[in-house]
Amino acid sequence: MMAPRARRTRPRNTTTVSASVFVLPLLLVLVGVSTPRTAARVKGRGEWRLLRASIGISAMHMQLLPDDTVVMFDRTDFGRSNISLPGGRCRFDSNDLALTTDCTAHSVLLLLHSAAVRALSLLTDTWCSSGALLPNGSLLQTGGFNDGDRAIRLFSPSRGGRSDWVERPFYLSVRRWYASNQLLPDGRVIIIGGRRQFSYEFFPRELAGSRTVFQFPFLVETWNRETENNLYPFLHLLPDGTLFVFANDRAVVLDAIHHRVLRRLPPVPGGPRNYPSSGSSVLLPLRPGAAPEVLVCGGTPWGSYQAALNGTFLPALRTCARIKPADSDPAWSLEDMPLPRVMGDMLLLPTCDVLIVNGAAAGTAGWELARNPVTRPVLYRPDRPAGRRFAVLKRSRIPRMYHSTAILDTYGRVIVGGSNPQARYAFANVMYPTELRLEAFHPPYLAARTRPRVAAAPGEVGYGERVALRFEAAGHYGVWEELVVEVVAMAPAFATHAVGMNQRAVVLEASRAVWAWGNIGYVAEVVAPPSPKVAPPGYYLWFVVHAGVPSNGVWVRIR
């Protein structure tokens, strides 16, 4: 028998919005929870699809942009790539360590709607650099190696897709190689650390005052002479505006305005978690009234780097550690992953779960210093009870080792690329060749027969502003008068070296979604984030997630 049809009562005083959808950058997600008989359980282990057999370069760094493109790049001193510079141009650099004349590109732009790529022009060396999406939607890219270690680069999206890099070679005060970036509530970017740099600075530097570099003794304390283990520190902006900084095996809470360490957190047992021991970390989704939590997964036991240099590849760490840094007596709680992992990428998904992908089960980051690729992603569901949070997903056929990356895209897929454990491009006669292929991992929710669709969303919102969001949610046995929904704002990550800089998920206040038109049309009133401490200004994607299945995302800017 068919289920009885729900009573169709048009809600009164329904708020309406324009039917146009605006394209702009910060990542916002609407999560719907319906009554038990309408809720579908998402099953399966996901699916891998090849997007391109070659993008011409190895995707060492990746950033999703608000025009639905992805900018990717490796380094200028890898040798000749497999894609030429546009217009027959060549790059002439007497300082380059591989080629002083190079007519090939080391950066490309991927168009998500078609999977086409376009070569971009990079002049300075971006090897092991960092980045952040600015409030205006441009990518700020900082530091690197050799002639790029004090450079900044800007890439601004354009509707015609014809943008290219703009570079300022000596903008930074000191060299920043293996540094990390975080967008702050005032729109500045803090740039922390780097190889033998125990300090931080800001972009734009004109807003930093008379001082441009601020010493950070915590980086001295966490530096190991032989292995460092504090490069690419994990940075998370906490909802009170302070900065969580994790390096090696411990963390502090930093007041970056007054340049004071406010709190020291206990060490994580087991071993180091930062480059070259390369675990990964996320700030778990922020919920109104709930304490913020940080998750750190993977890494290596002590001594792994030196052992790998000598040809012994120790098993990677299997543990994840979780902490509430604002607690009066914070402590780490440990969980075991199904698989050990080093160099894994951690991504927040529209469902507020965490995906862990890429990496190895033994060794460390570095040239040919890892073994046993981990080709199965793992799903971590933070709201489930301990012991029931992990699920192992479908295996990829492509090893993704050192210098691999992964990001969430507008369609809810995970774009996976890179892997080059060699000092140059090497396509044969090595254990793990340079990888030019680009994949998309489809999490289990993308196997659903129907998906919600955002019909109309605001192009811009102010802090605390109430806005109407119209969406369609099919798959019911009838038309329901209302659905209970969540709205989550997510900022897309700059991904490199197992670090997802600036990715963020913020659960917003939302009314129940009420039936508004047709058989599947609903409208919900949502409240934008309350302050830039909770969600820094910029561009966010909005997904509608109903019964565990997300829509495509639409871009919304928080002013």
C-alpha positions in Angstrom: 0.0 0.0 0.0 1.0 3.6 -0.6 1.6 5.7 2.5 -1.2 8.2 3.2 -0.7 11.6 1.6 0.2 14.3 4.1 -2.2 17.2 4.5 -1.3 20.0 2.2 -1.7 23.2 4.0 0.1 26.3 2.6 1.8 28.1 5.5 0.8 31.6 6.2 3.1 34.6 6.0 5.8 32.7 4.2 8.8 34.8 3.5 9.8 34.8 -0.2 13.1 35.7 -1.9 14.2 36.2 -5.5 14.4 33.1 -7.6 17.9 34.0 -8.9 20.9 32.2 -7.5 24.0 34.3 -6.8 27.5 33.1 -7.3 30.0 34.5 -4.7 32.7 32.8 -1.7 32.3 31.1 2.2 30.8 27.6 2.5 27.3 27.2 4.0 25.4 24.0 4.4 21.7 23.3 5.2 21.1 20.0 6.9 17.6 18.6 7.0 16.2 16.1 9.5 12.7 14.8 8.7 10.4 12.4 10.5 11.6 8.8 10.7 9.4 7.5 7.9 10.7 10.1 5.5 14.4 9.8 6.5 16.6 7.7 4.2 19.7 6.0 5.5 22.6 6.7 3.2 24.5 3.4 2.6 27.4 2.3 0.5 31.1 2.9 0.5 31.3 5.7 -2.0 32.6 5.7 -5.6 35.8 6.9 -7.3 35.7 8.5 -10.8 38.6 9.7 -13.0 38.1 13.4 -13.8 41.1 13.8 -16.0 43.9 11.4 -17.1 46.3 14.3 -16.8 46.1 17.9 -15.6 49.7 18.4 -16.8 51.1 19.1 -13.3 51.1 17.4 -9.9 48.5 19.0 -7.7 50.6 19.8 -4.6 48.4 22.7 -3.6 44.7 23.2 -4.3 42.0 25.9 -3.6 38.3 26.0 -4.6 37.4 29.5 -5.8 34.0 31.2 -5.7 33.5 31.0 -9.5 33.5 27.2 -9.4 37.1 26.8 -10.5 39.9 25.1 -8.7 43.4 26.6 -8.8 46.2 24.0 -8.5 50.0 24.3 -8.6 53.2 22.4 -7.7 56.7 24.0 -7.8 58.7 25.8 -10.5 61.8 23.7 -10.0 60.4 20.3 -10.7 61.6 20.4 -14.3 59.4 20.4 -17.4 55.7 19.7 -16.7 53.3 18.1 -19.2 51.5 21.3 -20.1 52.8 24.3 -21.9 52.6 27.9 -20.8 49.8 29.8 -22.6 50.6 31.8 -25.8 54.0 30.1 -26.4 55.5 32.0 -23.4 58.5 30.8 -21.5 59.8 31.6 -18.0 63.4 32.8 -17.6 64.9 32.5 -14.1 68.6 32.3 -13.5 67.9 31.3 -9.9 65.9 28.2 -10.8 67.4 25.0 -9.6 66.1 22.8 -12.4 65.6 24.9 -15.6 66.7 28.5 -16.1 64.4 28.5 -19.2 61.1 26.7 -18.8 58.3 26.9 -21.3 55.9 24.7 -19.3 53.3 25.6 -16.7 53.4 24.7 -13.0 49.9 25.9 -12.2 46.5 25.2 -13.8 42.9 26.2 -13.4 40.2 23.5 -13.4 36.7 24.4 -14.5 34.4 22.3 -12.4 31.5 22.2 -14.8 33.5 20.8 -17.7 36.7 19.4 -16.1 38.7 21.5 -18.6 42.0 22.9 -17.5 43.9 26.1 -18.4 47.6 26.7 -17.9 48.6 29.6 -15.6 51.8 31.5 -15.3 53.9 31.3 -12.1 57.2 33.0 -11.9 58.4 32.4 -8.3 58.8 29.0 -6.6 55.7 27.9 -4.7 57.2 24.7 -3.3 55.7 24.0 0.2 53.8 27.3 0.4 50.6 28.3 2.1 47.4 30.2 1.3 44.0 31.7 2.4 40.9 32.8 0.6 40.5 36.6 1.2 37.2 38.2 2.1 36.9 39.6 -1.5 37.2 36.0 -2.9 40.9 36.3 -4.1 43.4 33.6 -3.2 46.3 34.9 -1.2 49.3 32.6 -1.6 52.4 33.1 0.6 56.0 32.0 0.7 57.7 29.0 -0.8 61.2 28.1 -1.7 64.3 29.8 -3.2 63.2 33.0 -5.1 59.6 32.5 -3.8 60.3 32.2 0.0 59.3 35.9 0.7 56.8 36.2 -2.2 53.1 36.7 -2.1 50.8 35.8 -5.0 47.2 36.8 -5.7 44.8 35.0 -7.9 41.4 36.6 -8.4 38.5 34.6 -9.9 36.7 36.0 -12.9 33.5 35.1 -14.7 35.4 34.7 -18.0 38.0 32.4 -16.4 40.9 34.5 -17.8 42.6 35.5 -14.6 46.3 34.8 -13.9 48.7 35.1 -11.0 49.9 38.5 -9.8 53.2 38.2 -7.8 55.1 40.4 -5.4 58.4 38.6 -4.8 59.7 40.4 -1.6 56.5 41.3 0.2 57.0 39.1 3.3 59.4 40.2 6.0 61.1 36.8 6.4 61.2 33.6 4.4 58.1 31.5 4.8 58.7 27.9 3.7 56.3 25.3 5.3 54.2 28.1 7.0 50.5 28.1 7.7 47.8 30.8 7.2 44.6 31.7 8.9 42.0 34.3 8.0 41.2 36.4 11.1 37.9 38.2 12.1 39.2 41.6 11.0 40.0 40.2 7.5 43.7 40.1 7.9 45.6 36.8 7.4 48.1 35.6 10.0 51.1 33.7 8.5 52.8 31.5 11.2 56.1 29.7 11.2 58.1 28.1 8.4 61.4 26.4 8.3 63.6 27.9 11.1 61.2 30.8 11.4 59.8 31.0 15.0 57.6 34.0 14.4 54.5 35.2 12.6 53.4 38.2 10.5 50.3 39.5 8.9 48.8 40.3 5.5 48.3 43.1 4.6 51.4 44.2 6.5 50.3 47.8 6.3 47.7 47.1 9.0 50.3 45.5 11.4 51.7 48.8 12.6 55.4 49.6 13.0 56.3 46.0 13.8 55.9 43.5 11.0 57.3 40.3 12.6 56.3 38.9 16.0 58.4 36.3 17.8 56.5 33.1 18.8 58.6 31.1 21.4 56.1 28.2 21.2 57.6 27.3 17.8 61.1 27.2 19.4 59.8 24.9 22.2 58.2 22.5 19.6 61.2 22.4 17.2 63.2 19.1 17.1 66.7 19.8 15.8 67.0 16.7 13.6 63.4 16.4 12.4 61.7 19.8 13.2 58.2 18.2 13.5 56.6 21.6 13.9 56.3 22.7 10.3 52.8 23.5 8.8 51.3 24.1 12.2 47.6 23.4 12.5 45.7 26.7 13.0 42.0 27.0 14.0 40.2 30.2 14.8 38.1 29.7 17.9 34.7 31.3 18.2 36.0 33.8 20.9 38.5 35.2 18.3 41.6 33.4 19.7 43.7 31.1 17.7 44.4 27.4 18.4 47.9 26.6 17.3 49.1 23.0 17.3 52.8 22.1 16.6 54.6 18.8 17.1 52.6 17.1 19.8 51.0 20.0 21.7 49.0 23.2 21.4 48.5 26.7 22.7 45.7 29.2 22.5 47.1 32.5 21.1 45.7 36.0 21.4 47.0 37.3 18.0 45.8 40.8 18.7 47.8 41.4 21.9 50.5 38.7 21.0 50.0 36.6 24.2 49.7 32.9 24.8 46.6 32.6 26.9 46.6 28.8 27.5 48.8 25.8 27.1 47.2 22.5 26.4 48.6 19.1 27.3 50.7 17.0 24.8 49.0 14.4 22.7 50.4 10.9 23.5 52.0 8.7 20.8 54.2 11.0 18.8 54.5 14.1 16.7 51.6 15.1 14.3 53.1 17.9 12.2 55.4 17.9 9.1 57.3 15.7 8.4 55.3 13.5 10.8 52.2 14.9 9.0 49.0 14.0 10.7 46.0 16.3 9.9 43.5 18.3 11.9 40.1 20.0 11.7 38.0 22.2 13.9 34.8 20.2 14.2 31.6 22.0 13.2 30.7 24.8 15.5 27.2 24.7 17.0 25.3 27.4 18.9 26.0 27.1 22.6 28.4 24.2 22.2 32.1 24.3 23.1 34.5 24.1 20.1 36.3 20.9 19.6 39.5 20.2 17.6 40.3 16.8 16.1 43.9 15.6 15.2 44.4 12.3 13.4 47.4 10.3 12.3 51.1 11.1 12.5 54.1 9.0 13.3 55.8 7.6 16.4 58.9 9.3 17.7 62.0 8.5 15.6 60.1 7.7 12.3 61.8 10.3 10.2 65.4 9.3 11.1 64.4 5.6 10.7 63.0 6.3 7.3 66.2 8.0 6.2 68.0 4.8 7.2 65.6 2.6 5.3 63.3 1.5 8.1 59.6 2.5 7.7 57.8 2.5 11.1 54.1 2.1 11.2 52.2 5.4 11.2 50.0 6.3 14.1 46.4 4.9 14.2 45.1 7.4 16.8 42.8 10.4 16.6 42.8 12.9 19.5 40.0 15.2 20.3 39.9 18.2 22.7 37.7 21.1 23.9 40.3 23.9 24.2 38.0 26.2 26.0 37.3 23.8 28.9 38.6 24.7 32.3 40.7 21.6 32.4 41.1 20.5 28.8 42.2 16.9 28.1 42.6 14.9 24.9 40.4 11.9 24.3 41.9 9.2 22.1 40.2 7.0 19.5 41.8 4.4 17.1 41.2 4.7 13.4 40.5 1.5 11.4 43.8 2.2 9.5 47.1 3.8 10.5 47.8 6.9 8.4 50.5 9.6 7.8 50.0 12.4 5.2 46.2 12.0 5.3 44.0 14.9 4.2 41.0 15.6 6.5 37.9 17.3 5.0 34.7 18.6 6.5 31.7 17.3 4.4 28.3 19.0 4.0 26.9 16.4 6.4 29.3 17.7 9.1 31.2 14.4 9.0 34.9 14.2 8.4 36.6 12.4 5.5 40.2 11.2 5.9 41.8 10.3 2.6 45.3 9.9 1.0 48.6 9.1 2.7 50.6 6.0 3.8 50.6 3.5 6.5 54.4 3.6 7.2 57.2 6.1 7.1 56.9 9.9 7.0 56.6 12.8 4.6 59.7 13.5 2.5 61.4 12.3 -0.7 60.6 8.5 -0.9 60.3 8.2 2.9 56.9 6.5 3.0 55.6 3.0 2.2 52.3 1.2 2.0 49.8 3.6 0.5 46.5 3.9 2.3 44.0 4.0 -0.6 40.8 3.5 1.4 39.2 6.7 2.7 37.7 6.7 6.2 34.6 8.5 7.3 34.5 9.9 10.8 31.1 10.8 12.2 31.8 13.1 15.2 28.2 13.1 16.7 28.1 9.3 17.1 29.2 7.6 20.3 32.9 6.7 20.6 33.6 3.3 19.1 31.0 3.8 16.4 32.3 6.8 14.6 34.5 5.3 11.8 33.6 3.7 8.5 36.0 2.4 5.9 35.0 3.4 2.3 35.9 2.3 -1.2 39.4 1.9 -2.3 41.1 4.1 -5.0 43.4 2.5 -7.5 45.8 5.4 -7.4 48.3 5.7 -4.5 48.4 9.3 -3.1 51.6 9.7 -1.2 53.8 12.8 -0.4 52.5 16.0 -2.1 48.9 14.8 -2.6 45.9 16.9 -1.9 42.1 16.8 -1.5 39.3 19.4 -1.3 35.5 19.5 -1.2 33.9 20.9 -4.4 30.6 22.7 -5.1 28.9 19.4 -6.1 29.7 17.7 -2.7 32.4 15.6 -4.3 36.0 15.4 -3.0 38.6 16.3 -5.7 41.8 14.3 -5.2 45.1 14.9 -6.9 48.8 15.1 -6.6 51.4 12.7 -5.2 55.1 13.2 -6.1 57.6 11.7 -3.6 60.4 12.5 -6.1 62.6 15.6 -6.1 61.8 16.1 -9.8 59.0 14.8 -12.1 59.5 11.1 -12.4 57.1 9.0 -14.4 58.9 5.6 -14.6 61.4 3.4 -12.8 60.4 4.6 -9.3 58.2 3.0 -6.7 55.6 5.8 -6.7 55.7 7.9 -9.9 54.7 11.5 -10.2 50.9 11.5 -10.4 49.1 13.8 -12.9 45.7 12.1 -12.8 42.8 13.9 -11.1 40.0 11.9 -9.4 36.7 12.7 -7.7 35.6 10.7 -4.8 31.8 10.5 -4.4 30.9 10.0 -0.7 28.1 7.6 -0.1 25.5 10.4 0.0 26.0 11.0 -3.7 24.6 7.6 -4.5 21.1 8.8 -3.5 18.5 8.7 -6.4 17.3 12.2 -5.6 19.0 15.2 -4.1 17.7 18.5 -2.7 18.1 21.6 -4.8 18.6 25.2 -3.7 16.0 27.3 -5.6 17.0 30.7 -4.2 19.6 32.0 -1.7 20.9 35.5 -0.9 24.0 36.6 -2.6 25.3 38.4 0.4 24.3 38.5 4.1 25.4 40.6 7.1 26.3 39.2 10.5 23.1 38.2 12.4 20.9 38.9 9.4 17.8 36.8 8.9 17.3 35.5 5.4 14.9 33.2 3.5 16.3 30.1 1.8 14.1 28.3 -0.7 14.8 24.8 -1.7 13.3 21.6 -3.1 13.4 18.3 -1.3 11.9 15.3 -3.2 11.5 11.7 -2.2 8.5 12.0 0.1 5.4 9.8 0.1 3.5 13.1 0.3 3.9 16.8 1.0 4.9 17.5 4.6 3.8 20.8 6.2 7.3 21.3 7.7 10.8 19.8 7.9 13.3 20.3 10.7 16.5 21.7 9.2 20.0 22.7 10.1 22.0 25.3 8.3 25.8 25.0 8.3 28.3 27.5 7.0 31.5 26.0 5.6 34.6 27.8 4.4 36.6 26.0 1.7 40.1 24.9 2.5 43.5 25.7 1.0 45.0 22.2 0.9 48.6 21.2 0.9 50.8 18.7 2.8 47.9 17.1 4.7 46.8 20.6 6.0 43.4 22.1 5.1 43.9 25.8 6.0 40.8 27.8 6.9 38.2 25.1 6.3 35.3 25.7 8.7 31.7 24.6 9.4 29.3 26.7 11.4 25.8 25.5 12.3 23.4 28.4 12.1 20.1 29.1 13.8 17.2 28.1 11.5 13.5 27.9 11.6 11.6 24.8 10.6 11.4 24.6 6.8 7.7 25.0 5.7 6.0 23.9 2.6 5.8 26.8 0.1 5.0 25.7 -3.4 4.4 22.7 -5.6 4.9 19.2 -4.2 8.5 19.7 -3.1 9.2 23.4 -2.4 10.1 24.6 1.0 11.3 27.8 2.6 13.3 28.2 5.8 14.4 31.3 7.7 18.1 31.2 8.7 20.3 33.5 10.7 23.7 34.4 9.4 26.7 33.8 11.8 26.6 36.2 14.8 30.1 37.6 14.4 33.3 37.4 12.4 34.9 35.6 15.3 32.5 32.7 14.6 32.8 33.0 10.8 35.4 35.4 9.3 34.2 37.6 6.4 34.2 36.0 3.0 32.5 33.5 0.8 30.7 30.3 1.8 28.9 27.6 0.0 25.4 26.8 1.0 24.3 23.1 0.7 20.8 21.8 1.6 21.2 18.4 3.2 18.0 16.5 3.7 17.9 12.9 5.0 21.6 12.7 4.8 21.9 13.9 1.2 23.2 17.3 0.2 22.3 19.5 -2.7 24.9 21.1 -4.9 26.3 24.2 -3.1 25.6 27.8 -3.9 28.0 30.6 -3.0 27.0 33.3 -0.5 29.2 36.1 0.8 29.2 37.1 4.5 29.9 40.8 4.6 
